[in-house]
Amino acid sequence: MSLPTAQRWMYHLQHEILPFWTLPTAPGEPIGNFPSVRCNDGSLLARDHPCSEIKDNTWLMLDRQYTVSLSRQIYTYGVAFQMTGDVQYLEYAKAGVDYLRQNAFDREQGGTYSFWDGESQSWESAFEYRNPQELSYALLGIGYYYYLTRDSEVLSDLLETKEFIFKTYYNSDLDLLQWQLQDGNDSNALDKKLVAQLDQLNAYMLLLTPILPEPYQTEWKQDMVKLSEIMIDQFYSPEENLFFLSANSPSDQDIQQTAVDFGHTIKAMWTMRMIGLLSGESFLVSFVNENGPKVLERAYLPESGSWGSGVKRGGSIDIDKSWWVYAELNQFTAYLALESPSLVSYLSQTYSYWFNYFVDREYGEVWSEVNGLTNQPLNEMPKQWPWKNGYHSSEHALVGYITSSQLHGKPVSLHYAFKQMPSVDTIHPYFYRGTIDEIETIRNQETATIYKIDFSDIR
């Protein structure tokens, strides 16, 4: 079984993912006002007669629009533009950026709101109940849009919100970003949570740091290394070789008492290795080179040629599959395979499983979960809900497209819409580095020039 080609990844994006995001219900009314929840056929939720996949979920039945979901859909359209060059997707992304910046940012107190409440007709939640994870993902979409365009208008929001997160939530006594400013909303303010640290890295910092002007680039590099050290010191279990989600008590990192997914561990290792290379902190690269392959070995299920989703309490592997965990495991494996091609032996199997069992061939997108015994969707959650938008499925397609091109020895073509051509040494193929072979201007328009850029030697 061979590795998918770049053409297969392009087909996957255009014919298996994007049909769900190009339905008339997806871009919102007006365009950019993206709905946070839709039924599996792409229809909007009708609360008076809801579809079966949503009706029993009290949370999803609430009349809310979530900032995280808005941001992830901007990202999805950004990836669609970057891979295809279709300006329609860029326009959808820009509409989402404008809507998010005009509505979801708290211009008085700083940061962003969590959601729009249709019942109270107000943006919530209260300032003291917001958290760094949601704030980080508020920057995902506009961060990706900045990477594509270098639009200076959005840069100020990125810089100011990042500074707000670190100044507001960093607790020197705990030596990490704390969870909230006050107890409430079923959370403790001083909860020590991995995602408060980790998601700063993958949502916006890793992509943007190499293209920022000084002094921000140096500051962000230092902060990324600091967060990496915090995660290793406080959330990593050497015995299990896993990052646990909490660090409030010893039981939080005891596999006999606490289950843990593979997704956060492998995402932490993926980002840390790239941070190590970017910052010159070789200990991060060594840490991942030594420990990352061991996680893959533990997660791989040779009987089905697929990944498990985590470790259950007691130590057995959870063979059911979560879409985002599965995507992260593939992405990390593809990254390491650029230097260790033997890892392609995993990917030839795990990609095949993804195409065969995760994709909804009727309406597009991927299922939230797949049963590890039957390979059928579990259908406990719909394909679109506040924390499952197009982010992970489109990133998975983009990473597959870039890394498979390199592994096949082919250049990869990506599209950008720079307001003004930046220094070429700041133009990168997503999180990676590459040699620019050709820059082709393929369309001029008033707002931006569209560039098609070919990269080789992806690393």
C-alpha positions as a Markdown table, in Angstrom:
| # | Residue | x | y | z |
|---|---|---|---|---|
| 1 | Met | 0.0 | 0.0 | 0.0 |
| 2 | Ser | 1.6 | 3.3 | -1.1 |
| 3 | Leu | 1.5 | 6.8 | 0.3 |
| 4 | Pro | -1.2 | 9.1 | -1.2 |
| 5 | Thr | -0.1 | 11.5 | -3.8 |
| 6 | Ala | -0.6 | 15.3 | -3.7 |
| 7 | Gln | -3.4 | 14.8 | -6.2 |
| 8 | Arg | -5.1 | 12.4 | -3.8 |
| 9 | Trp | -4.9 | 15.0 | -1.1 |
| 10 | Met | -6.3 | 17.7 | -3.4 |
| 11 | Tyr | -9.2 | 15.4 | -4.3 |
| 12 | His | -9.8 | 14.7 | -0.6 |
| 13 | Leu | -10.0 | 18.4 | 0.2 |
| 14 | Gln | -12.1 | 19.4 | -2.9 |
| 15 | His | -14.5 | 16.4 | -3.1 |
| 16 | Glu | -14.6 | 14.9 | 0.4 |
| 17 | Ile | -14.2 | 17.9 | 2.8 |
| 18 | Leu | -15.2 | 21.1 | 1.1 |
| 19 | Pro | -18.7 | 20.1 | -0.2 |
| 20 | Phe | -19.9 | 20.4 | 3.4 |
| 21 | Trp | -18.4 | 23.9 | 3.7 |
| 22 | Thr | -19.7 | 25.2 | 0.3 |
| 23 | Leu | -23.4 | 24.4 | 0.9 |
| 24 | Pro | -25.4 | 27.7 | 1.1 |
| 25 | Thr | -25.9 | 27.1 | 4.8 |
| 26 | Ala | -22.2 | 27.2 | 5.6 |
| 27 | Pro | -21.0 | 30.7 | 5.0 |
| 28 | Gly | -23.7 | 32.3 | 7.1 |
| 29 | Glu | -26.1 | 35.2 | 6.7 |
| 30 | Pro | -24.6 | 37.6 | 6.0 |
| 31 | Ile | -21.5 | 35.8 | 4.8 |
| 32 | Gly | -18.9 | 35.6 | 7.6 |
| 33 | Asn | -21.6 | 35.0 | 10.2 |
| 34 | Phe | -20.9 | 31.3 | 10.3 |
| 35 | Pro | -23.3 | 29.0 | 12.2 |
| 36 | Ser | -21.6 | 27.0 | 14.9 |
| 37 | Val | -23.8 | 23.9 | 14.6 |
| 38 | Arg | -25.3 | 22.1 | 11.6 |
| 39 | Cys | -26.9 | 18.8 | 10.9 |
| 40 | Asn | -25.0 | 16.0 | 9.2 |
| 41 | Asp | -26.6 | 16.8 | 5.8 |
| 42 | Gly | -25.4 | 20.4 | 6.2 |
| 43 | Ser | -28.8 | 21.8 | 7.0 |
| 44 | Leu | -29.2 | 24.5 | 9.7 |
| 45 | Leu | -30.5 | 23.4 | 13.1 |
| 46 | Ala | -34.2 | 23.9 | 13.4 |
| 47 | Arg | -34.8 | 24.0 | 17.1 |
| 48 | Asp | -38.5 | 23.3 | 16.9 |
| 49 | His | -37.8 | 20.1 | 15.0 |
| 50 | Pro | -34.1 | 19.3 | 15.4 |
| 51 | Cys | -32.3 | 16.6 | 13.5 |
| 52 | Ser | -31.7 | 13.3 | 15.4 |
| 53 | Glu | -27.9 | 13.8 | 15.7 |
| 54 | Ile | -28.5 | 17.0 | 17.7 |
| 55 | Lys | -31.9 | 16.8 | 19.4 |
| 56 | Asp | -30.7 | 14.9 | 22.5 |
| 57 | Asn | -27.6 | 17.2 | 23.1 |
| 58 | Thr | -28.8 | 20.0 | 25.4 |
| 59 | Trp | -25.6 | 22.0 | 24.9 |
| 60 | Leu | -25.9 | 22.0 | 21.1 |
| 61 | Met | -29.6 | 23.0 | 21.2 |
| 62 | Leu | -28.7 | 26.3 | 22.8 |
| 63 | Asp | -29.0 | 29.4 | 20.6 |
| 64 | Arg | -25.3 | 30.3 | 20.6 |
| 65 | Gln | -22.6 | 31.2 | 18.1 |
| 66 | Tyr | -19.1 | 30.4 | 19.4 |
| 67 | Thr | -15.9 | 32.4 | 18.7 |
| 68 | Val | -13.8 | 29.2 | 18.5 |
| 69 | Ser | -16.1 | 27.9 | 15.8 |
| 70 | Leu | -16.1 | 31.1 | 13.8 |
| 71 | Ser | -12.3 | 31.2 | 13.9 |
| 72 | Arg | -11.9 | 27.5 | 12.9 |
| 73 | Gln | -14.1 | 28.1 | 9.8 |
| 74 | Ile | -12.0 | 31.1 | 8.8 |
| 75 | Tyr | -9.0 | 28.7 | 9.0 |
| 76 | Thr | -10.9 | 26.1 | 6.9 |
| 77 | Tyr | -11.5 | 28.5 | 4.1 |
| 78 | Gly | -8.0 | 29.8 | 4.3 |
| 79 | Val | -6.6 | 26.3 | 3.8 |
| 80 | Ala | -9.0 | 25.8 | 0.9 |
| 81 | Phe | -7.7 | 29.0 | -0.8 |
| 82 | Gln | -4.1 | 28.1 | -0.1 |
| 83 | Met | -4.3 | 24.7 | -1.7 |
| 84 | Thr | -6.6 | 25.5 | -4.6 |
| 85 | Gly | -6.0 | 29.1 | -5.3 |
| 86 | Asp | -9.8 | 29.7 | -5.6 |
| 87 | Val | -10.4 | 33.3 | -4.6 |
| 88 | Gln | -13.9 | 32.5 | -3.4 |
| 89 | Tyr | -12.5 | 30.7 | -0.4 |
| 90 | Leu | -10.3 | 33.7 | 0.4 |
| 91 | Glu | -13.4 | 36.0 | 0.3 |
| 92 | Tyr | -15.2 | 33.7 | 2.7 |
| 93 | Ala | -12.2 | 33.8 | 5.0 |
| 94 | Lys | -12.0 | 37.6 | 4.8 |
| 95 | Ala | -15.8 | 37.9 | 5.6 |
| 96 | Gly | -15.2 | 35.7 | 8.6 |
| 97 | Val | -12.2 | 37.8 | 9.7 |
| 98 | Asp | -14.3 | 41.0 | 9.4 |
| 99 | Tyr | -17.2 | 39.5 | 11.3 |
| 100 | Leu | -15.0 | 38.2 | 14.1 |
| 101 | Arg | -13.0 | 41.4 | 14.5 |
| 102 | Gln | -16.1 | 43.6 | 14.5 |
| 103 | Asn | -18.2 | 41.5 | 16.9 |
| 104 | Ala | -16.2 | 39.0 | 19.0 |
| 105 | Phe | -13.4 | 41.2 | 20.3 |
| 106 | Asp | -13.9 | 42.8 | 23.7 |
| 107 | Arg | -12.5 | 46.2 | 22.8 |
| 108 | Glu | -12.9 | 47.6 | 26.3 |
| 109 | Gln | -11.5 | 44.9 | 28.6 |
| 110 | Gly | -9.3 | 43.0 | 26.1 |
| 111 | Gly | -9.3 | 39.6 | 24.5 |
| 112 | Thr | -12.4 | 38.1 | 23.0 |
| 113 | Tyr | -15.8 | 36.9 | 24.1 |
| 114 | Ser | -16.6 | 33.2 | 24.2 |
| 115 | Phe | -20.0 | 33.2 | 22.4 |
| 116 | Trp | -23.0 | 35.1 | 21.2 |
| 117 | Asp | -26.1 | 34.2 | 23.2 |
| 118 | Gly | -29.2 | 34.5 | 20.9 |
| 119 | Glu | -31.5 | 34.3 | 23.9 |
| 120 | Ser | -30.0 | 37.3 | 25.8 |
| 121 | Gln | -28.9 | 39.0 | 22.5 |
| 122 | Ser | -25.4 | 39.6 | 24.1 |
| 123 | Trp | -21.8 | 38.4 | 23.8 |
| 124 | Glu | -20.8 | 36.2 | 26.7 |
| 125 | Ser | -19.2 | 35.0 | 28.9 |
| 126 | Ala | -18.2 | 37.4 | 31.7 |
| 127 | Phe | -14.6 | 38.6 | 31.6 |
| 128 | Glu | -13.6 | 36.6 | 34.7 |
| 129 | Tyr | -14.8 | 33.3 | 33.2 |
| 130 | Arg | -12.9 | 33.4 | 29.9 |
| 131 | Asn | -9.9 | 31.1 | 29.5 |
| 132 | Pro | -6.6 | 31.0 | 27.6 |
| 133 | Gln | -7.6 | 28.0 | 25.4 |
| 134 | Glu | -10.7 | 29.8 | 23.9 |
| 135 | Leu | -8.7 | 33.0 | 23.5 |
| 136 | Ser | -5.9 | 31.1 | 21.7 |
| 137 | Tyr | -8.4 | 29.7 | 19.2 |
| 138 | Ala | -10.0 | 33.1 | 18.6 |
| 139 | Leu | -6.6 | 33.9 | 17.0 |
| 140 | Leu | -6.4 | 30.7 | 14.8 |
| 141 | Gly | -8.4 | 32.0 | 11.9 |
| 142 | Ile | -7.1 | 35.6 | 11.8 |
| 143 | Gly | -3.6 | 34.3 | 12.3 |
| 144 | Tyr | -3.9 | 32.0 | 9.3 |
| 145 | Tyr | -5.4 | 34.9 | 7.3 |
| 146 | Tyr | -2.4 | 37.1 | 8.3 |
| 147 | Tyr | 0.0 | 34.3 | 7.2 |
| 148 | Leu | -1.7 | 34.3 | 3.8 |
| 149 | Thr | -2.0 | 38.0 | 3.3 |
| 150 | Arg | 0.2 | 39.9 | 5.7 |
| 151 | Asp | -2.7 | 42.3 | 6.2 |
| 152 | Ser | -1.4 | 44.8 | 8.7 |
| 153 | Glu | -4.9 | 45.6 | 9.9 |
| 154 | Val | -5.2 | 42.2 | 11.6 |
| 155 | Leu | -1.6 | 42.1 | 12.9 |
| 156 | Ser | -2.4 | 44.6 | 15.7 |
| 157 | Asp | -5.2 | 42.3 | 17.0 |
| 158 | Leu | -2.9 | 39.3 | 17.0 |
| 159 | Leu | -0.1 | 41.1 | 18.9 |
| 160 | Glu | -2.4 | 42.8 | 21.4 |
| 161 | Thr | -4.4 | 39.7 | 22.2 |
| 162 | Lys | -1.3 | 37.5 | 22.6 |
| 163 | Glu | 0.1 | 40.1 | 25.0 |
| 164 | Phe | -3.3 | 40.2 | 26.8 |
| 165 | Ile | -3.3 | 36.5 | 27.3 |
| 166 | Phe | 0.2 | 36.3 | 28.8 |
| 167 | Lys | -0.2 | 39.3 | 31.0 |
| 168 | Thr | -3.7 | 38.4 | 32.2 |
| 169 | Tyr | -3.3 | 34.7 | 32.8 |
| 170 | Tyr | 0.4 | 34.0 | 33.6 |
| 171 | Asn | 0.6 | 33.2 | 37.3 |
| 172 | Ser | 4.2 | 33.3 | 38.6 |
| 173 | Asp | 3.3 | 31.2 | 41.7 |
| 174 | Leu | 2.0 | 28.4 | 39.6 |
| 175 | Asp | 4.5 | 29.2 | 36.8 |
| 176 | Leu | 1.9 | 28.7 | 34.0 |
| 177 | Leu | -1.1 | 30.3 | 32.4 |
| 178 | Gln | -3.9 | 29.8 | 34.8 |
| 179 | Trp | -7.4 | 28.8 | 33.7 |
| 180 | Gln | -9.7 | 31.6 | 34.7 |
| 181 | Leu | -9.6 | 34.8 | 36.7 |
| 182 | Gln | -12.3 | 33.7 | 39.1 |
| 183 | Asp | -13.9 | 30.4 | 40.1 |
| 184 | Gly | -17.1 | 29.7 | 38.2 |
| 185 | Asn | -18.7 | 28.1 | 35.2 |
| 186 | Asp | -17.8 | 24.7 | 36.7 |
| 187 | Ser | -14.1 | 25.5 | 36.7 |
| 188 | Asn | -11.6 | 26.7 | 39.3 |
| 189 | Ala | -9.6 | 29.8 | 38.4 |
| 190 | Leu | -6.3 | 28.2 | 39.4 |
| 191 | Asp | -6.8 | 24.9 | 37.6 |
| 192 | Lys | -3.6 | 23.9 | 35.9 |
| 193 | Lys | -4.6 | 22.7 | 32.4 |
| 194 | Leu | -2.3 | 21.6 | 29.6 |
| 195 | Val | -4.5 | 23.2 | 26.9 |
| 196 | Ala | -4.1 | 26.7 | 28.4 |
| 197 | Gln | -0.4 | 26.4 | 27.5 |
| 198 | Leu | -0.3 | 24.1 | 24.5 |
| 199 | Asp | -3.0 | 25.7 | 22.4 |
| 200 | Gln | -1.2 | 29.0 | 22.3 |
| 201 | Leu | 1.5 | 27.2 | 20.3 |
| 202 | Asn | -0.5 | 25.3 | 17.7 |
| 203 | Ala | -3.3 | 27.9 | 17.3 |
| 204 | Tyr | -1.2 | 30.9 | 16.3 |
| 205 | Met | 2.3 | 31.3 | 17.8 |
| 206 | Leu | 4.1 | 28.6 | 15.8 |
| 207 | Leu | 2.8 | 29.8 | 12.5 |
| 208 | Leu | 3.2 | 33.5 | 13.1 |
| 209 | Thr | 6.5 | 33.8 | 15.0 |
| 210 | Pro | 8.8 | 33.3 | 12.0 |
| 211 | Ile | 7.0 | 36.0 | 10.0 |
| 212 | Leu | 6.7 | 38.6 | 12.8 |
| 213 | Pro | 8.8 | 41.8 | 12.9 |
| 214 | Glu | 11.1 | 42.4 | 15.8 |
| 215 | Pro | 11.0 | 42.7 | 18.7 |
| 216 | Tyr | 8.0 | 40.4 | 18.6 |
| 217 | Gln | 9.7 | 37.5 | 16.9 |
| 218 | Thr | 12.3 | 37.2 | 19.6 |
| 219 | Glu | 9.8 | 37.7 | 22.4 |
| 220 | Trp | 7.4 | 35.0 | 21.0 |
| 221 | Lys | 10.3 | 32.5 | 20.5 |
| 222 | Gln | 11.2 | 32.9 | 24.1 |
| 223 | Asp | 7.6 | 32.5 | 25.2 |
| 224 | Met | 7.2 | 29.4 | 23.1 |
| 225 | Val | 10.3 | 27.8 | 24.7 |
| 226 | Lys | 9.0 | 28.8 | 28.1 |
| 227 | Leu | 5.6 | 27.2 | 27.5 |
| 228 | Ser | 7.3 | 24.0 | 26.2 |
| 229 | Glu | 9.4 | 23.9 | 29.4 |
| 230 | Ile | 6.2 | 24.3 | 31.5 |
| 231 | Met | 4.5 | 21.5 | 29.7 |
| 232 | Ile | 7.4 | 19.1 | 30.2 |
| 233 | Asp | 7.9 | 20.1 | 33.8 |
| 234 | Gln | 4.3 | 20.0 | 34.9 |
| 235 | Phe | 2.2 | 17.8 | 32.6 |
| 236 | Tyr | 4.6 | 15.2 | 31.2 |
| 237 | Ser | 4.8 | 11.7 | 32.8 |
| 238 | Pro | 8.1 | 10.1 | 32.0 |
| 239 | Glu | 6.7 | 6.7 | 33.2 |
| 240 | Glu | 3.8 | 6.8 | 30.7 |
| 241 | Asn | 5.6 | 9.0 | 28.1 |
| 242 | Leu | 2.4 | 11.0 | 27.8 |
| 243 | Phe | 1.2 | 14.6 | 28.5 |
| 244 | Phe | -1.7 | 14.6 | 30.9 |
| 245 | Leu | -4.4 | 17.2 | 30.7 |
| 246 | Ser | -4.3 | 18.5 | 34.3 |
| 247 | Ala | -1.7 | 18.9 | 37.0 |
| 248 | Asn | -3.8 | 19.7 | 40.1 |
| 249 | Ser | -3.1 | 16.5 | 42.0 |
| 250 | Pro | -1.0 | 13.3 | 41.7 |
| 251 | Ser | -4.1 | 11.4 | 40.6 |
| 252 | Asp | -4.4 | 13.6 | 37.5 |
| 253 | Gln | -1.3 | 11.9 | 36.1 |
| 254 | Asp | -1.9 | 8.4 | 37.4 |
| 255 | Ile | -3.0 | 6.1 | 34.5 |
| 256 | Gln | -4.7 | 3.9 | 37.0 |
| 257 | Gln | -7.0 | 6.7 | 37.9 |
| 258 | Thr | -7.0 | 9.1 | 34.8 |
| 259 | Ala | -7.5 | 8.3 | 31.2 |
| 260 | Val | -5.6 | 10.3 | 28.6 |
| 261 | Asp | -5.8 | 10.8 | 24.8 |
| 262 | Phe | -2.8 | 10.5 | 22.4 |
| 263 | Gly | -3.8 | 13.7 | 20.6 |
| 264 | His | -2.6 | 16.3 | 23.1 |
| 265 | Thr | 0.7 | 14.4 | 23.6 |
| 266 | Ile | 1.5 | 14.1 | 20.0 |
| 267 | Lys | 0.4 | 17.7 | 19.3 |
| 268 | Ala | 2.7 | 18.9 | 22.1 |
| 269 | Met | 5.6 | 16.9 | 20.6 |
| 270 | Trp | 4.9 | 18.1 | 17.1 |
| 271 | Thr | 5.0 | 21.8 | 18.1 |
| 272 | Met | 7.9 | 21.3 | 20.5 |
| 273 | Arg | 10.2 | 19.9 | 17.8 |
| 274 | Met | 9.5 | 22.7 | 15.5 |
| 275 | Ile | 10.0 | 25.2 | 18.3 |
| 276 | Gly | 13.3 | 23.6 | 19.1 |
| 277 | Leu | 14.5 | 24.0 | 15.5 |
| 278 | Leu | 13.2 | 27.6 | 15.3 |
| 279 | Ser | 14.7 | 28.7 | 18.6 |
| 280 | Gly | 17.9 | 26.7 | 18.5 |
| 281 | Glu | 16.9 | 24.9 | 21.7 |
| 282 | Ser | 18.1 | 21.5 | 20.7 |
| 283 | Phe | 16.9 | 19.8 | 23.9 |
| 284 | Leu | 13.3 | 20.1 | 22.6 |
| 285 | Val | 14.3 | 18.4 | 19.3 |
| 286 | Ser | 16.1 | 15.6 | 21.2 |
| 287 | Phe | 13.2 | 15.1 | 23.6 |
| 288 | Val | 10.8 | 14.6 | 20.7 |
| 289 | Asn | 13.1 | 12.5 | 18.6 |
| 290 | Glu | 13.5 | 10.1 | 21.5 |
| 291 | Asn | 10.0 | 10.0 | 22.8 |
| 292 | Gly | 7.7 | 10.7 | 19.8 |
| 293 | Pro | 8.2 | 7.4 | 18.0 |
| 294 | Lys | 7.4 | 5.5 | 21.2 |
| 295 | Val | 4.0 | 7.2 | 21.3 |
| 296 | Leu | 3.3 | 6.1 | 17.7 |
| 297 | Glu | 4.3 | 2.6 | 18.5 |
| 298 | Arg | 1.9 | 2.5 | 21.4 |
| 299 | Ala | -0.9 | 4.1 | 19.5 |
| 300 | Tyr | -0.7 | 2.0 | 16.4 |
| 301 | Leu | -3.1 | -0.9 | 16.0 |
| 302 | Pro | -1.7 | -3.3 | 13.5 |
| 303 | Glu | -4.8 | -5.5 | 13.2 |
| 304 | Ser | -6.8 | -2.6 | 11.6 |
| 305 | Gly | -3.9 | -0.5 | 10.4 |
| 306 | Ser | -5.2 | 2.5 | 12.4 |
| 307 | Trp | -4.5 | 4.6 | 15.5 |
| 308 | Gly | -6.1 | 4.2 | 18.9 |
| 309 | Ser | -7.3 | 7.4 | 20.5 |
| 310 | Gly | -5.7 | 7.1 | 23.9 |
| 311 | Val | -5.0 | 5.1 | 27.1 |
| 312 | Lys | -7.9 | 4.1 | 29.3 |
| 313 | Arg | -7.8 | 4.1 | 33.1 |
| 314 | Gly | -5.8 | 1.0 | 33.9 |
| 315 | Gly | -3.6 | 1.2 | 30.9 |
| 316 | Ser | -5.4 | -0.5 | 28.0 |
| 317 | Ile | -5.6 | 1.2 | 24.6 |
| 318 | Asp | -8.9 | 2.9 | 23.6 |
| 319 | Ile | -9.4 | 1.5 | 20.0 |
| 320 | Asp | -12.2 | 3.9 | 19.2 |
| 321 | Lys | -11.1 | 6.8 | 17.0 |
| 322 | Ser | -11.6 | 10.5 | 17.5 |
| 323 | Trp | -11.2 | 12.6 | 14.3 |
| 324 | Trp | -8.9 | 15.2 | 15.8 |
| 325 | Val | -6.6 | 12.7 | 17.7 |
| 326 | Tyr | -6.4 | 10.6 | 14.5 |
| 327 | Ala | -5.5 | 13.6 | 12.4 |
| 328 | Glu | -2.8 | 14.8 | 14.9 |
| 329 | Leu | -1.2 | 11.3 | 14.9 |
| 330 | Asn | -1.0 | 11.3 | 11.1 |
| 331 | Gln | 0.4 | 14.8 | 11.0 |
| 332 | Phe | 3.1 | 14.1 | 13.5 |
| 333 | Thr | 4.1 | 10.9 | 11.7 |
| 334 | Ala | 4.2 | 12.6 | 8.4 |
| 335 | Tyr | 6.4 | 15.3 | 9.9 |
| 336 | Leu | 8.9 | 12.8 | 11.3 |
| 337 | Ala | 8.8 | 10.8 | 8.1 |
| 338 | Leu | 10.5 | 13.7 | 6.3 |
| 339 | Glu | 13.6 | 12.7 | 8.1 |
| 340 | Ser | 12.8 | 9.1 | 8.9 |
| 341 | Pro | 11.1 | 7.7 | 5.7 |
| 342 | Ser | 10.5 | 4.3 | 7.4 |
| 343 | Leu | 7.6 | 5.8 | 9.2 |
| 344 | Val | 5.7 | 5.9 | 5.9 |
| 345 | Ser | 4.9 | 2.3 | 6.7 |
| 346 | Tyr | 2.4 | 3.6 | 9.3 |
| 347 | Leu | 1.0 | 6.2 | 7.1 |
| 348 | Ser | 0.2 | 4.0 | 4.1 |
| 349 | Gln | -2.1 | 2.1 | 6.5 |
| 350 | Thr | -3.5 | 4.9 | 8.7 |
| 351 | Tyr | -4.3 | 7.2 | 5.8 |
| 352 | Ser | -6.1 | 4.4 | 4.0 |
| 353 | Tyr | -8.2 | 3.9 | 7.2 |
| 354 | Trp | -9.0 | 7.7 | 7.3 |
| 355 | Phe | -10.2 | 7.8 | 3.7 |
| 356 | Asn | -12.2 | 4.6 | 4.0 |
| 357 | Tyr | -14.0 | 5.1 | 7.4 |
| 358 | Phe | -13.8 | 8.7 | 8.5 |
| 359 | Val | -15.2 | 10.4 | 5.3 |
| 360 | Asp | -18.9 | 11.0 | 4.9 |
| 361 | Arg | -19.1 | 10.4 | 1.1 |
| 362 | Glu | -22.7 | 11.7 | 0.9 |
| 363 | Tyr | -22.4 | 15.2 | 2.3 |
| 364 | Gly | -18.7 | 15.7 | 2.9 |
| 365 | Glu | -16.5 | 16.2 | 6.0 |
| 366 | Val | -15.5 | 13.5 | 8.5 |
| 367 | Trp | -17.3 | 11.9 | 11.3 |
| 368 | Ser | -16.5 | 12.9 | 14.9 |
| 369 | Glu | -15.8 | 9.4 | 16.1 |
| 370 | Val | -15.4 | 5.9 | 14.6 |
| 371 | Asn | -16.0 | 2.7 | 16.4 |
| 372 | Gly | -12.8 | 0.7 | 16.6 |
| 373 | Leu | -14.5 | -2.7 | 16.3 |
| 374 | Thr | -17.1 | -2.0 | 13.5 |
| 375 | Asn | -15.3 | 0.9 | 11.7 |
| 376 | Gln | -18.7 | 2.7 | 11.7 |
| 377 | Pro | -19.3 | 6.2 | 12.8 |
| 378 | Leu | -20.4 | 6.4 | 16.4 |
| 379 | Asn | -22.8 | 9.3 | 15.7 |
| 380 | Glu | -22.8 | 10.6 | 19.3 |
| 381 | Met | -22.0 | 14.0 | 18.0 |
| 382 | Pro | -22.7 | 15.7 | 14.6 |
| 383 | Lys | -20.0 | 16.6 | 12.1 |
| 384 | Gln | -20.2 | 20.2 | 13.0 |
| 385 | Trp | -20.3 | 21.5 | 16.6 |
| 386 | Pro | -18.5 | 24.3 | 18.4 |
| 387 | Trp | -15.2 | 22.4 | 18.8 |
| 388 | Lys | -15.5 | 20.4 | 15.6 |
| 389 | Asn | -15.5 | 22.7 | 12.6 |
| 390 | Gly | -13.3 | 22.2 | 9.6 |
| 391 | Tyr | -10.0 | 23.0 | 11.4 |
| 392 | His | -8.6 | 19.5 | 12.0 |
| 393 | Ser | -9.8 | 17.9 | 8.7 |
| 394 | Ser | -8.5 | 20.8 | 6.6 |
| 395 | Glu | -5.2 | 20.9 | 8.4 |
| 396 | His | -4.9 | 17.2 | 8.0 |
| 397 | Ala | -5.4 | 17.6 | 4.2 |
| 398 | Leu | -2.9 | 20.5 | 4.1 |
| 399 | Val | -0.2 | 18.6 | 6.0 |
| 400 | Gly | -0.8 | 15.5 | 4.0 |
| 401 | Tyr | -0.6 | 17.5 | 0.7 |
| 402 | Ile | 2.7 | 19.2 | 1.7 |
| 403 | Thr | 4.5 | 16.2 | 3.3 |
| 404 | Ser | 3.4 | 13.7 | 0.7 |
| 405 | Ser | 4.7 | 15.9 | -2.1 |
| 406 | Gln | 8.1 | 16.0 | -0.4 |
| 407 | Leu | 8.1 | 12.2 | 0.3 |
| 408 | His | 7.3 | 11.6 | -3.3 |
| 409 | Gly | 10.1 | 13.9 | -4.4 |
| 410 | Lys | 7.8 | 16.5 | -5.9 |
| 411 | Pro | 7.5 | 20.2 | -5.4 |
| 412 | Val | 4.4 | 21.5 | -3.6 |
| 413 | Ser | 2.4 | 24.5 | -4.9 |
| 414 | Leu | 0.7 | 26.8 | -2.4 |
| 415 | His | -1.2 | 30.1 | -2.9 |
| 416 | Tyr | -0.9 | 33.4 | -1.0 |
| 417 | Ala | -2.6 | 36.8 | -1.3 |
| 418 | Phe | 0.0 | 39.2 | 0.0 |
| 419 | Lys | -1.0 | 42.8 | 0.3 |
| 420 | Gln | 2.6 | 43.6 | -0.5 |
| 421 | Met | 5.3 | 41.0 | -1.3 |
| 422 | Pro | 7.1 | 40.3 | 1.9 |
| 423 | Ser | 10.8 | 39.3 | 2.2 |
| 424 | Val | 11.0 | 35.9 | 0.6 |
| 425 | Asp | 12.8 | 34.4 | 3.6 |
| 426 | Thr | 9.5 | 34.9 | 5.6 |
| 427 | Ile | 7.4 | 32.9 | 3.1 |
| 428 | His | 6.9 | 29.4 | 4.4 |
| 429 | Pro | 4.9 | 26.3 | 3.5 |
| 430 | Tyr | 2.7 | 26.3 | 6.7 |
| 431 | Phe | 4.7 | 25.2 | 9.8 |
| 432 | Tyr | 7.5 | 23.9 | 7.6 |
| 433 | Arg | 10.6 | 25.3 | 5.9 |
| 434 | Gly | 11.3 | 24.8 | 2.2 |
| 435 | Thr | 13.2 | 26.1 | -0.8 |
| 436 | Ile | 11.2 | 28.5 | -3.0 |
| 437 | Asp | 11.6 | 27.3 | -6.6 |
| 438 | Glu | 9.2 | 29.6 | -8.4 |
| 439 | Ile | 6.9 | 32.5 | -7.6 |
| 440 | Glu | 4.1 | 33.0 | -10.2 |
| 441 | Thr | 1.7 | 35.9 | -10.1 |
| 442 | Ile | -1.6 | 34.3 | -11.2 |
| 443 | Arg | -4.1 | 37.0 | -10.6 |
| 444 | Asn | -4.1 | 40.7 | -9.8 |
| 445 | Gln | -7.1 | 42.3 | -8.1 |
| 446 | Glu | -7.7 | 45.4 | -6.1 |
| 447 | Thr | -7.4 | 43.9 | -2.7 |
| 448 | Ala | -4.5 | 41.6 | -3.2 |
| 449 | Thr | -2.3 | 39.9 | -5.7 |
| 450 | Ile | -2.5 | 36.1 | -5.8 |
| 451 | Tyr | 0.8 | 34.3 | -5.9 |
| 452 | Lys | 1.4 | 30.6 | -6.6 |
| 453 | Ile | 4.6 | 29.5 | -5.0 |
| 454 | Asp | 6.4 | 26.3 | -5.5 |
| 455 | Phe | 8.4 | 24.8 | -2.7 |
| 456 | Ser | 10.9 | 21.9 | -2.6 |
| 457 | Asp | 13.1 | 20.4 | 0.1 |
| 458 | Ile | 10.3 | 20.6 | 2.7 |
| 459 | Arg | 11.7 | 20.1 | 6.2 |
